[in-house]
């Protein structure tokens, strides 16, 4: 159970990191749009 909670925290941290990365690279390429689609599919 503790491992499951740790996994959820890791997942949330990963999503937040991706959001910041998307905001940072938003001006440089169209790739963030694909990442956003993947995130919303989960």
Secondary structure, DSSP 4 states (H G I P E B T S, - for coil): -HHHHHHHHHHHHHHHHHHHHHHHHTTT-SHHHHHHHHHHH-
